[in-house]
Amino acid sequence: MEQKITNRRSVVLVLLLCAFLLCFCYVLYQQQVVHGEEALERSSRKITNSEIVPASRGEITDRNGIPLVSNIVTYDVTLSLARMGDEQEQNAQILSLIRLCNEYGLTYDDGFPLSLEAPFSDRRETLSAAQTARFQQYQEALSLPSPAEPQALLSALKQEYHIADSYSSSEARRIIGVRYELALRAKEISQTEYVFASNVPSAFIATAKEHWYYGAVITPVNTRQYQTTYAAHLLGRIAPIDSTLWPSYQAQGYPMNALVGRDGVEQAFEPYLRGVSGVRLTDTNTAGKVVNETYSVLPQPGKNISLTLDIKLQETTENALAAFLKAKKSPGGAAVVMDVKTGGVLAMASYPTFDLAQYSAQYETLSQDPNKPLFNRATQGTYAPGSTFKMVTAAGALEEGIITPSSRIRDTGRYTFYPDYQPMCWLYRQYGSTHGSINLSKALEVSCNVFFYDIGRRLTIEKLDDYAQRFGLGQKTGIELSESTGILAGPAYSASLGQDWVPGSTLAAAIGQSYHSFTPLQLCNYVATLANGGTRHQAHLLQTVTSYDNTQVEYQYAPIIEDSLDLSPATMKAIKKGMLAVTRNGTAARYFSGFDIAVCAKTGSAQVATSQQSNAVFVCFAPYDDPQVAIALVAEKGGSGYELGATARRILDAYFHPSKE
């Protein structure tokens, strides 16, 4: 009986052992036969690479949500010598990639200072200053011949890069160009990765993958797409970090190859727009093939911003300004349109302008244009205000009790208070006539110089400057863009030039001449301040900041009051009456005839030099009874300011009747 039990147990143990062996064989078969290739591939992994993944940049819209700057995904080809094998393989792959670029009509980055075709020649004059400087550093590091000796230079680098004699001279030159760019990065002369080609088509990518170009890394890139050709000076551009600024950006956590805002809104709101880069881990096998990708840190996209800008109004403003300046053969000018109640900029134009999408391709031409299309005249150009300054003198004289709205002063053609300096009124100088006895409102309508000479003298330059400063003239408006301070004429500025301020100088300052020089943005903000009764807002472009998916409003701009003059109703009534008369009965009346909105305006002409035509200046606000919008226009060598009335009328028409425009 016991023997039978023992035999049974032995049989069970044998069966269990056989079952275990069968399972073990099955697992081995699955691992080595069924999934053998996968296991082999995993076993041949070489290294895990970590790379920075740039975050999507936030988008920019106008006040109505119309896209101005957005993103599109393009593909760049970045080269890595570490993945290309030995030097002979590197050279062969590079030449093959160059041929592939030629096949698809693509250009690739080659900043080597010799022409591509024989007979080779020095082409440093076609390179940027940065490219030339980088070559000079590299030349000194390797003791290379000068590009003025092309054959010697090519021979030295063929030896340096082990380029076989079997390549033609043209092929060798092309390989050298790419090897040179890679060498710059390796020696840290250039701090960015070598982007061989940008915005490559999908067919190029497919061919590159098919031919196993291991050293060519295809990277998706979020590229800025401009949805408008307008507002170029405002929107700005993005570009690689300048080497001189790298320490600052590095401290903020930027990767070396980041693109950052270099000017305009892109620069001003960089902290909102930038996003946070991610980190991608890439596993490659010994052949350089990517076998796995994971993210250790996910990229966080930047935030979207909406501007106070109305792009439709911007379009009209730019077109209207350009039409006037072209007709006048003016070298340039500017226009600013502002919300009177908030200080928000609704439109801002500088002429001549440019297309942001073509900036890089046209930079050399734009930068050498004598009319300076890259210069933002609206925020950085400064101009004498001429008679548009007279409302400052008027407000000061009324508020200080120098005159009342009904006070009358007789224009005798010359202002004879000083025996040695007796300036004339423009009417007397041109036509030998006078304006007679007039009050403030009439003096603004006819722009009588003698009237403002007298009240300016009595007000004193100290008080005049105080009011001008409170209106925001001669100081920055606070806008988020780079802007000029301007010049406020007075004893302090004269002293800075080593000159004395004499009593007669106040007369010129009172009518907007002397050293007065303000930006069009300052002039617009001053008129907006006047329109709302003396409350000066900080000029601004930012309206809201939202999350990238627009589900959350993270910041809403609230108007900032810089100063408040609290002008009396009597002062406002007298000044507005005179400015209204400019468009009803005065020099600008022809342009506003039949317009259904009551407009308050003032014209000005400021002579730049005796041999030049005057700059034309025009400011206005509307409507008369409840001001909403202010405008300032400047045309270099534009002649009489009243002629800009037609341009202002067109802009106001677009603002109040957008469907008509």
C-alpha positions as CSV (number, residue, x, y, z in Angstrom):
1,M,0.0,0.0,0.0
2,E,2.8,2.4,0.9
3,Q,4.6,1.5,-2.3
4,K,1.6,2.5,-4.4
5,I,1.4,5.9,-2.6
6,T,5.1,6.5,-3.2
7,N,4.8,5.7,-6.9
8,R,1.8,8.0,-7.3
9,R,3.7,10.9,-5.7
10,S,6.7,10.3,-8.0
11,V,4.4,10.4,-11.0
12,V,2.9,13.7,-9.9
13,L,6.3,15.2,-9.2
14,V,7.5,14.2,-12.7
15,L,4.4,15.6,-14.3
16,L,4.8,18.9,-12.4
17,L,8.5,19.0,-13.4
18,C,7.5,18.4,-17.1
19,A,4.9,21.1,-16.9
20,F,7.4,23.6,-15.4
21,L,9.9,22.7,-18.2
22,L,7.3,23.1,-20.8
23,C,6.3,26.6,-19.5
24,F,10.0,27.6,-19.3
25,C,10.5,26.5,-22.9
26,Y,7.5,28.4,-23.9
27,V,8.7,31.6,-22.3
28,L,12.2,31.1,-23.9
29,Y,10.5,30.6,-27.3
30,Q,8.4,33.8,-26.9
31,Q,11.4,35.8,-25.8
32,Q,14.0,34.5,-28.2
33,V,12.0,33.6,-31.3
34,V,8.6,35.4,-31.3
35,H,10.0,38.7,-29.7
36,G,13.7,38.0,-30.4
37,E,14.2,41.1,-32.6
38,E,12.6,43.4,-30.0
39,A,14.8,42.0,-27.3
40,L,17.8,42.4,-29.5
41,E,16.9,46.0,-30.2
42,R,16.4,46.7,-26.5
43,S,19.7,45.1,-25.7
44,S,21.5,47.2,-28.2
45,R,20.4,50.5,-26.8
46,K,23.3,52.9,-26.6
47,I,22.4,56.0,-24.7
48,T,19.5,58.1,-23.4
49,N,19.8,61.7,-24.6
50,S,18.1,64.6,-22.9
51,E,16.9,67.5,-25.0
52,I,15.1,70.8,-24.3
53,V,11.6,71.0,-26.0
54,P,10.6,74.7,-26.5
55,A,7.1,75.5,-25.3
56,S,4.5,77.0,-27.7
57,R,4.6,80.8,-27.5
58,G,1.4,82.6,-26.5
59,E,-0.7,84.2,-29.3
60,I,-1.5,87.9,-29.8
61,T,-4.9,89.2,-30.7
62,D,-6.4,92.7,-31.1
63,R,-9.1,94.1,-28.7
64,N,-11.8,92.2,-30.6
65,G,-10.1,88.8,-30.6
66,I,-8.9,89.0,-34.2
67,P,-5.6,87.0,-34.4
68,L,-2.5,89.1,-35.1
69,V,0.3,86.7,-34.3
70,S,-0.2,83.0,-34.0
71,N,1.8,79.8,-34.3
72,I,2.2,77.1,-36.9
73,V,4.2,73.9,-36.6
74,T,7.1,73.7,-39.0
75,Y,10.1,71.3,-39.1
76,D,13.8,72.1,-38.8
77,V,16.7,69.8,-39.6
78,T,19.4,70.0,-36.9
79,L,22.7,68.2,-37.6
80,S,24.7,66.2,-35.0
81,L,28.1,64.9,-35.9
82,A,28.0,62.4,-33.0
83,R,25.4,60.4,-34.8
84,M,27.1,60.4,-38.2
85,G,29.9,57.9,-37.7
86,D,33.5,58.5,-38.7
87,E,34.6,61.5,-40.6
88,Q,34.3,59.9,-44.0
89,E,30.7,58.9,-43.2
90,Q,30.1,62.4,-41.9
91,N,31.3,64.1,-45.1
92,A,29.3,61.6,-47.3
93,Q,26.1,62.3,-45.3
94,I,26.5,66.0,-45.4
95,L,26.9,66.0,-49.2
96,S,23.9,63.8,-49.6
97,L,21.8,66.1,-47.4
98,I,23.0,69.1,-49.5
99,R,21.9,67.4,-52.6
100,L,18.6,66.6,-51.0
101,C,18.1,70.3,-50.2
102,N,18.9,71.2,-53.8
103,E,16.4,68.6,-55.0
104,Y,13.6,70.2,-53.0
105,G,14.7,73.8,-53.7
106,L,15.7,74.4,-50.0
107,T,18.4,76.7,-48.8
108,Y,20.6,75.7,-45.9
109,D,22.7,77.7,-43.4
110,D,26.2,78.2,-44.7
111,G,28.0,81.2,-43.3
112,F,31.5,80.3,-44.6
113,P,33.1,83.3,-46.2
114,L,33.8,81.9,-49.7
115,S,31.5,81.7,-52.7
116,L,30.0,78.3,-53.4
117,E,31.3,77.9,-56.9
118,A,34.8,78.0,-58.5
119,P,36.6,80.2,-59.0
120,F,36.1,80.8,-55.3
121,S,36.1,84.3,-54.0
122,D,35.9,86.2,-50.7
123,R,32.2,86.9,-49.8
124,R,32.6,88.5,-46.4
125,E,30.8,91.6,-47.6
126,T,27.6,89.6,-48.0
127,L,27.7,88.2,-44.5
128,S,26.4,89.8,-41.3
129,A,28.7,91.4,-38.8
130,A,28.1,88.4,-36.4
131,Q,29.0,85.9,-39.1
132,T,32.2,87.7,-39.9
133,A,33.2,88.0,-36.3
134,R,32.6,84.3,-35.7
135,F,34.8,83.4,-38.7
136,Q,37.6,85.7,-37.5
137,Q,37.5,83.9,-34.1
138,Y,37.7,80.5,-35.8
139,Q,40.4,81.7,-38.2
140,E,42.5,82.8,-35.3
141,A,41.9,79.6,-33.3
142,L,43.2,77.4,-36.2
143,S,45.6,79.9,-37.7
144,L,43.8,79.7,-41.1
145,P,44.6,81.6,-44.2
146,S,42.5,84.7,-45.1
147,P,39.4,84.3,-47.4
148,A,41.4,86.6,-49.7
149,E,43.5,83.5,-50.4
150,P,40.6,81.1,-51.2
151,Q,42.6,78.1,-52.5
152,A,44.9,78.2,-49.4
153,L,41.9,78.4,-47.1
154,L,40.0,75.5,-48.8
155,S,43.2,73.4,-48.8
156,A,43.7,73.9,-45.1
157,L,40.1,73.0,-44.2
158,K,40.0,70.0,-46.5
159,Q,42.9,68.7,-44.4
160,E,41.3,69.7,-41.1
161,Y,38.0,68.0,-42.0
162,H,39.6,65.0,-43.7
163,I,37.8,65.6,-47.0
164,A,38.9,63.1,-49.6
165,D,40.4,64.2,-52.9
166,S,37.7,62.2,-54.7
167,Y,35.2,65.0,-54.1
168,S,35.1,67.8,-56.7
169,S,36.2,71.3,-55.6
170,S,32.6,72.4,-55.5
171,E,31.5,69.4,-53.4
172,A,34.4,70.0,-51.1
173,R,33.5,73.6,-50.6
174,R,29.9,72.7,-49.7
175,I,31.0,70.1,-47.2
176,I,33.4,72.6,-45.7
177,G,30.6,75.1,-45.2
178,V,28.5,72.6,-43.1
179,R,31.5,71.2,-41.2
180,Y,32.5,74.8,-40.5
181,E,29.1,75.6,-39.0
182,L,29.2,72.4,-36.9
183,A,32.7,73.3,-35.7
184,L,31.6,76.7,-34.6
185,R,29.1,75.1,-32.2
186,A,31.6,72.5,-31.0
187,K,34.1,75.3,-30.1
188,E,31.3,77.4,-28.5
189,I,32.0,80.3,-30.9
190,S,28.2,80.1,-31.6
191,Q,26.0,79.2,-28.7
192,T,23.1,77.7,-30.6
193,E,22.5,74.3,-32.2
194,Y,23.2,74.1,-35.9
195,V,19.9,74.3,-37.6
196,F,20.9,73.1,-41.1
197,A,17.5,73.8,-42.8
198,S,14.3,75.4,-41.6
199,N,10.6,74.9,-42.5
200,V,11.3,71.7,-44.5
201,P,8.4,70.0,-46.4
202,S,7.0,66.6,-45.4
203,A,8.4,65.0,-48.6
204,F,11.9,66.1,-47.5
205,I,11.4,64.5,-44.1
206,A,10.1,61.3,-45.6
207,T,13.2,61.0,-47.9
208,A,15.6,61.8,-45.1
209,K,14.1,59.0,-42.9
210,E,14.0,56.6,-45.8
211,H,17.8,57.0,-46.4
212,W,18.6,56.8,-42.7
213,Y,20.4,60.1,-42.2
214,Y,21.1,59.4,-38.5
215,G,22.8,62.7,-38.0
216,A,19.9,64.7,-39.3
217,V,17.4,65.3,-36.4
218,I,14.0,66.4,-37.6
219,T,12.5,68.7,-34.9
220,P,8.9,70.2,-34.9
221,V,9.1,73.9,-34.2
222,N,6.4,76.4,-33.3
223,T,7.0,79.2,-35.8
224,R,5.4,82.7,-35.5
225,Q,2.8,83.3,-38.2
226,Y,1.8,86.9,-38.8
227,Q,-1.9,87.2,-39.6
228,T,-1.6,90.8,-40.6
229,T,0.9,93.0,-42.6
230,Y,0.0,96.0,-40.4
231,A,1.3,97.2,-37.0
232,A,4.8,95.9,-37.7
233,H,6.4,98.5,-35.4
234,L,4.1,97.5,-32.6
235,L,4.0,93.7,-32.8
236,G,7.8,93.2,-33.0
237,R,9.6,90.0,-33.7
238,I,11.3,87.1,-32.0
239,A,15.0,86.0,-32.6
240,P,17.7,84.0,-31.0
241,I,19.2,85.3,-27.8
242,D,22.0,87.8,-28.4
243,S,25.3,86.5,-27.0
244,T,25.7,89.7,-25.0
245,L,22.3,89.1,-23.3
246,W,22.8,85.4,-22.7
247,P,23.8,85.6,-19.0
248,S,20.6,87.5,-18.2
249,Y,18.4,85.0,-20.0
250,Q,20.3,82.0,-18.6
251,A,19.6,83.3,-15.1
252,Q,15.9,83.3,-16.0
253,G,16.0,79.6,-17.1
254,Y,16.1,80.0,-20.8
255,P,17.7,77.3,-22.9
256,M,20.6,78.4,-25.1
257,N,18.7,78.0,-28.4
258,A,15.5,79.8,-27.2
259,L,13.8,82.4,-29.4
260,V,12.9,85.6,-27.5
261,G,11.1,88.8,-28.1
262,R,13.6,91.3,-29.5
263,D,11.3,94.4,-29.9
264,G,7.7,95.6,-29.8
265,V,5.0,93.7,-28.1
266,E,6.9,90.4,-28.4
267,Q,9.6,91.9,-26.2
268,A,7.4,93.9,-23.9
269,F,5.2,90.9,-22.9
270,E,7.9,88.3,-23.1
271,P,7.2,87.0,-19.5
272,Y,3.6,86.3,-20.5
273,L,4.3,84.9,-24.0
274,R,7.3,82.7,-23.4
275,G,6.0,79.5,-21.8
276,V,8.2,77.0,-20.0
277,S,10.3,74.5,-22.0
278,G,10.0,70.7,-21.4
279,V,12.6,68.0,-21.3
280,R,12.4,65.0,-23.6
281,L,14.4,61.8,-23.1
282,T,15.3,60.0,-26.3
283,D,16.7,56.4,-26.3
284,T,18.8,55.4,-29.4
285,N,20.4,52.1,-30.3
286,T,23.9,51.6,-31.5
287,A,22.9,52.5,-35.1
288,G,21.6,55.8,-33.9
289,K,17.9,54.9,-34.5
290,V,15.4,56.3,-32.0
291,V,13.7,53.5,-30.2
292,N,11.8,55.3,-27.4
293,E,10.8,58.8,-26.3
294,T,9.5,60.0,-23.0
295,Y,9.0,63.4,-21.3
296,S,10.6,64.0,-17.9
297,V,9.1,67.5,-17.9
298,L,6.1,68.5,-20.1
299,P,6.4,71.8,-21.9
300,Q,4.0,74.5,-20.7
301,P,2.7,76.8,-23.4
302,G,2.8,80.6,-22.9
303,K,-0.2,82.8,-22.3
304,N,-2.2,84.6,-24.9
305,I,-2.5,88.4,-24.8
306,S,-5.0,90.7,-26.3
307,L,-4.1,94.3,-27.1
308,T,-6.0,97.5,-27.0
309,L,-5.3,97.8,-30.7
310,D,-8.2,97.6,-33.2
311,I,-6.6,96.1,-36.3
312,K,-9.3,97.4,-38.6
313,L,-8.7,100.9,-37.4
314,Q,-5.0,100.3,-37.6
315,E,-5.3,99.3,-41.2
316,T,-7.3,102.5,-42.0
317,T,-4.8,104.7,-40.1
318,E,-1.8,103.3,-41.8
319,N,-3.3,103.5,-45.3
320,A,-4.6,107.1,-44.7
321,L,-1.3,108.3,-43.4
322,A,0.7,106.6,-46.2
323,A,-1.6,108.2,-48.8
324,F,-1.0,111.7,-47.4
325,L,2.7,111.3,-47.1
326,K,3.1,109.8,-50.6
327,A,1.1,112.7,-52.1
328,K,3.3,115.2,-50.2
329,K,6.5,113.2,-51.0
330,S,7.2,113.3,-47.3
331,P,10.1,111.1,-46.0
332,G,8.0,109.9,-43.1
333,G,5.4,110.5,-40.4
334,A,3.3,109.0,-37.7
335,A,-0.2,108.7,-36.4
336,V,-1.6,107.7,-33.0
337,V,-5.2,107.0,-32.0
338,M,-6.1,106.7,-28.3
339,D,-9.1,105.9,-26.1
340,V,-9.7,109.2,-24.2
341,K,-11.2,107.4,-21.2
342,T,-8.5,104.7,-20.6
343,G,-5.2,105.7,-22.4
344,G,-5.4,102.5,-24.5
345,V,-3.8,102.8,-27.9
346,L,-6.4,102.0,-30.6
347,A,-4.0,102.5,-33.5
348,M,-0.4,103.6,-34.0
349,A,1.2,104.0,-37.4
350,S,4.8,104.9,-38.4
351,Y,5.6,105.5,-42.1
352,P,7.5,104.1,-43.9
353,T,6.8,100.7,-42.6
354,F,7.7,97.1,-43.4
355,D,6.3,93.5,-43.4
356,L,7.3,91.5,-40.3
357,A,7.0,88.2,-42.3
358,Q,9.8,89.5,-44.6
359,Y,11.9,91.1,-42.0
360,S,14.9,88.7,-42.2
361,A,14.9,88.5,-45.9
362,Q,14.7,92.3,-46.4
363,Y,16.8,93.4,-43.4
364,E,19.8,94.6,-45.3
365,T,17.6,96.8,-47.6
366,L,15.5,98.1,-44.7
367,S,18.4,98.9,-42.5
368,Q,20.1,100.9,-45.2
369,D,17.0,102.8,-46.3
370,P,17.6,106.6,-45.6
371,N,14.0,107.0,-44.6
372,K,14.5,104.5,-41.7
373,P,11.4,102.2,-42.1
374,L,12.5,100.2,-39.0
375,F,12.4,103.4,-36.8
376,N,9.1,103.8,-34.9
377,R,8.4,107.4,-35.3
378,A,5.2,107.3,-33.2
379,T,7.1,106.5,-30.0
380,Q,10.7,107.4,-30.7
381,G,10.5,110.3,-33.2
382,T,10.4,113.8,-31.7
383,Y,8.9,116.8,-33.3
384,A,8.2,120.4,-32.5
385,P,4.4,120.7,-31.8
386,G,3.9,124.1,-33.3
387,S,0.5,125.7,-32.6
388,T,-0.9,122.4,-31.3
389,F,0.9,123.4,-28.0
390,K,-1.3,126.5,-27.6
391,M,-4.0,124.6,-25.6
392,V,-1.3,124.1,-22.9
393,T,-0.7,127.9,-22.7
394,A,-4.4,128.5,-22.8
395,A,-5.2,126.1,-20.0
396,G,-2.4,127.6,-17.8
397,A,-3.5,131.2,-18.3
398,L,-7.1,130.4,-17.6
399,E,-6.5,128.2,-14.5
400,E,-4.0,130.7,-13.1
401,G,-6.4,133.6,-13.5
402,I,-4.1,135.4,-16.0
403,I,-7.2,135.8,-18.3
404,T,-10.9,134.8,-18.3
405,P,-12.7,133.2,-21.3
406,S,-14.0,136.7,-22.2
407,S,-10.7,138.6,-21.9
408,R,-9.7,140.2,-25.1
409,I,-6.3,141.0,-26.5
410,R,-5.6,143.1,-29.6
411,D,-3.4,141.7,-32.3
412,T,-1.4,144.5,-33.7
413,G,0.7,142.3,-36.0
414,R,3.8,142.6,-33.9
415,Y,4.2,141.8,-30.3
416,T,6.0,144.9,-29.0
417,F,6.4,144.3,-25.2
418,Y,10.1,143.8,-25.6
419,P,12.0,146.6,-27.4
420,D,14.7,144.3,-28.8
421,Y,12.6,141.3,-29.7
422,Q,9.2,141.9,-31.5
423,P,8.0,138.6,-33.2
424,M,5.2,138.8,-35.7
425,C,1.9,137.0,-35.9
426,W,1.8,134.6,-38.9
427,L,-1.1,136.6,-40.5
428,Y,0.9,139.9,-40.4
429,R,4.0,138.2,-41.7
430,Q,2.2,136.6,-44.7
431,Y,-0.5,139.1,-45.5
432,G,0.2,142.3,-43.6
433,S,-3.1,141.9,-41.7
434,T,-4.1,141.4,-38.0
435,H,-6.7,139.5,-36.1
436,G,-7.9,142.6,-34.2
437,S,-9.3,142.3,-30.7
438,I,-10.1,138.6,-29.9
439,N,-10.8,136.3,-26.9
440,L,-9.2,132.9,-26.2
441,S,-11.6,130.8,-28.2
442,K,-11.2,133.0,-31.3
443,A,-7.4,133.0,-30.8
444,L,-7.4,129.2,-30.9
445,E,-9.6,129.2,-34.0
446,V,-7.4,131.6,-35.9
447,S,-4.1,130.5,-34.1
448,C,-3.2,134.1,-33.3
449,N,0.5,134.2,-32.2
450,V,0.3,137.6,-30.6
451,F,-2.5,136.5,-28.2
452,F,-0.4,133.5,-27.0
453,Y,2.8,135.6,-26.8
454,D,1.1,137.8,-24.3
455,I,-0.6,135.2,-22.1
456,G,2.6,133.0,-22.2
457,R,4.8,135.9,-21.0
458,R,2.4,136.7,-18.2
459,L,2.1,133.0,-17.2
460,T,5.9,132.7,-17.0
461,I,8.0,129.9,-18.3
462,E,8.0,128.1,-14.9
463,K,4.2,127.9,-14.9
464,L,4.1,127.0,-18.6
465,D,6.5,124.1,-18.1
466,D,4.6,122.9,-15.1
467,Y,1.3,122.7,-17.1
468,A,3.1,121.1,-20.0
469,Q,4.6,118.4,-17.7
470,R,1.2,117.7,-16.1
471,F,-0.2,117.2,-19.6
472,G,2.6,114.6,-20.1
473,L,4.8,116.5,-22.5
474,G,8.5,116.1,-22.3
475,Q,8.2,112.8,-20.4
476,K,7.5,109.2,-21.1
477,T,3.9,108.1,-21.4
478,G,4.4,104.8,-19.7
479,I,3.6,102.7,-22.8
480,E,5.1,99.2,-22.7
481,L,7.3,99.9,-25.8
482,S,10.6,101.7,-26.0
483,E,9.9,105.5,-26.2
484,S,11.7,108.8,-26.3
485,T,11.4,111.3,-23.5
486,G,11.2,114.4,-25.7
487,I,12.4,117.9,-24.8
488,L,10.5,120.5,-22.9
489,A,11.9,124.0,-23.6
490,G,12.8,126.1,-20.6
491,P,15.7,127.4,-18.4
492,A,16.7,123.8,-17.4
493,Y,17.1,122.6,-20.9
494,S,18.9,125.7,-22.1
495,A,21.3,125.4,-19.2
496,S,22.1,121.8,-20.2
497,L,23.2,123.3,-23.6
498,G,25.3,126.0,-21.8
499,Q,22.9,128.7,-22.9
500,D,20.9,131.3,-21.0
501,W,17.1,131.5,-21.1
502,V,16.2,135.1,-21.9
503,P,12.7,136.5,-21.4
504,G,11.9,136.6,-25.1
505,S,12.5,132.8,-25.3
506,T,9.2,132.3,-23.4
507,L,7.3,133.8,-26.3
508,A,8.5,131.1,-28.7
509,A,7.8,128.4,-26.2
510,A,4.3,129.6,-25.6
511,I,3.4,128.9,-29.3
512,G,5.1,125.5,-29.4
513,Q,8.4,126.6,-30.9
514,S,11.8,127.0,-29.2
515,Y,13.3,123.7,-28.1
516,H,10.0,121.9,-27.6
517,S,10.1,118.4,-29.2
518,F,7.6,115.7,-28.4
519,T,6.7,112.2,-29.7
520,P,3.4,111.8,-31.6
521,L,2.3,109.5,-28.7
522,Q,2.9,112.3,-26.2
523,L,0.9,114.7,-28.3
524,C,-2.0,112.2,-28.5
525,N,-1.9,111.6,-24.8
526,Y,-1.8,115.3,-24.1
527,V,-4.9,115.9,-26.3
528,A,-6.7,112.9,-24.6
529,T,-5.9,114.4,-21.2
530,L,-7.4,117.7,-22.4
531,A,-10.4,116.0,-23.8
532,N,-11.4,114.3,-20.5
533,G,-11.0,117.4,-18.4
534,G,-7.4,117.0,-17.2
535,T,-7.1,113.3,-16.2
536,R,-3.9,111.9,-17.7
537,H,-3.8,108.1,-18.1
538,Q,-0.8,106.0,-18.6
539,A,-0.6,105.0,-22.3
540,H,-0.8,101.3,-22.7
541,L,-1.3,98.4,-25.2
542,L,-2.1,95.5,-23.0
543,Q,-5.7,94.6,-22.5
544,T,-6.0,91.1,-21.1
545,V,-3.8,88.0,-20.5
546,T,-5.5,84.6,-20.8
547,S,-4.4,81.0,-20.5
548,Y,-3.2,79.3,-23.8
549,D,-6.6,77.6,-24.3
550,N,-8.4,80.9,-23.4
551,T,-10.4,79.3,-20.6
552,Q,-9.1,81.6,-17.9
553,V,-8.5,85.4,-17.8
554,E,-5.3,85.7,-15.8
555,Y,-4.9,89.5,-16.0
556,Q,-7.1,92.4,-16.9
557,Y,-5.6,95.8,-17.4
558,A,-7.0,98.6,-15.2
559,P,-6.5,102.2,-16.3
560,I,-3.7,104.0,-14.4
561,I,-4.1,107.7,-13.7
562,E,-0.7,109.5,-13.8
563,D,-2.0,113.0,-13.0
564,S,-5.1,115.1,-12.8
565,L,-5.2,118.7,-13.6
566,D,-8.9,119.0,-12.8
567,L,-9.6,121.7,-15.3
568,S,-12.5,123.9,-14.5
569,P,-15.7,123.7,-16.6
570,A,-15.1,127.3,-17.8
571,T,-11.6,126.5,-19.0
572,M,-12.8,123.4,-20.8
573,K,-15.7,125.2,-22.4
574,A,-13.5,128.0,-23.8
575,I,-10.8,125.7,-25.1
576,K,-13.2,123.2,-26.7
577,K,-15.2,126.1,-28.3
578,G,-12.0,127.4,-30.0
579,M,-11.0,123.9,-31.1
580,L,-14.5,123.1,-32.4
581,A,-14.4,126.3,-34.5
582,V,-11.2,125.0,-36.2
583,T,-13.3,122.3,-37.9
584,R,-16.4,124.4,-38.3
585,N,-15.1,127.8,-39.5
586,G,-11.3,127.6,-39.4
587,T,-8.6,126.2,-41.7
588,A,-9.7,122.5,-41.3
589,A,-13.4,123.2,-42.0
590,R,-13.3,122.1,-45.6
591,Y,-12.3,118.5,-44.5
592,F,-15.1,118.2,-41.9
593,S,-17.9,119.7,-43.9
594,G,-21.0,117.4,-43.7
595,F,-19.4,115.1,-41.1
596,D,-22.0,114.0,-38.6
597,I,-19.6,114.0,-35.6
598,A,-18.5,117.3,-33.9
599,V,-14.7,117.4,-33.9
600,C,-12.4,119.6,-31.8
601,A,-9.0,120.1,-33.5
602,K,-5.9,122.2,-33.7
603,T,-3.4,122.5,-36.5
604,G,0.3,123.2,-36.3
605,S,3.3,123.8,-38.6
606,A,6.9,123.7,-37.2
607,Q,9.8,124.8,-39.4
608,V,12.7,122.4,-39.0
609,A,15.3,124.7,-40.7
610,T,15.2,127.8,-42.9
611,S,15.9,125.7,-46.0
612,Q,13.3,123.0,-45.3
613,Q,9.6,122.8,-45.5
614,S,7.8,122.8,-42.2
615,N,6.6,119.6,-40.5
616,A,2.8,119.4,-40.4
617,V,1.1,118.6,-37.1
618,F,-2.6,117.9,-36.4
619,V,-4.4,116.9,-33.2
620,C,-8.1,116.4,-32.5
621,F,-10.6,114.6,-30.3
622,A,-14.3,113.7,-30.8
623,P,-17.1,113.9,-30.2
624,Y,-17.3,117.5,-28.8
625,D,-19.9,116.8,-26.1
626,D,-18.6,113.3,-24.9
627,P,-15.0,112.8,-26.1
628,Q,-14.1,109.1,-26.8
629,V,-11.1,109.2,-29.1
630,A,-8.0,111.4,-29.6
631,I,-5.7,111.6,-32.6
632,A,-2.3,113.0,-33.3
633,L,-0.7,113.2,-36.8
634,V,2.7,114.3,-37.8
635,A,4.0,114.6,-41.4
636,E,7.7,115.4,-41.9
637,K,8.1,118.2,-44.4
638,G,4.3,118.0,-44.8
639,G,3.7,121.8,-45.0
640,S,0.6,123.2,-43.3
641,G,-1.0,121.1,-40.5
642,Y,-4.6,121.8,-41.6
643,E,-4.1,119.6,-44.7
644,L,-3.9,116.6,-42.4
645,G,-7.5,117.2,-41.6
646,A,-8.5,114.9,-44.5
647,T,-6.5,112.1,-42.9
648,A,-8.0,112.7,-39.5
649,R,-11.5,112.7,-41.0
650,R,-10.9,109.3,-42.6
651,I,-9.6,107.8,-39.3
652,L,-12.6,109.2,-37.4
653,D,-15.0,107.9,-40.0
654,A,-13.5,104.4,-39.6
655,Y,-13.8,104.7,-35.8
656,F,-17.4,105.9,-35.6
657,H,-18.7,104.2,-38.7
658,P,-16.7,100.9,-39.0
659,S,-19.2,99.1,-41.2
660,K,-19.0,102.0,-43.7
661,E,-15.2,101.7,-43.8
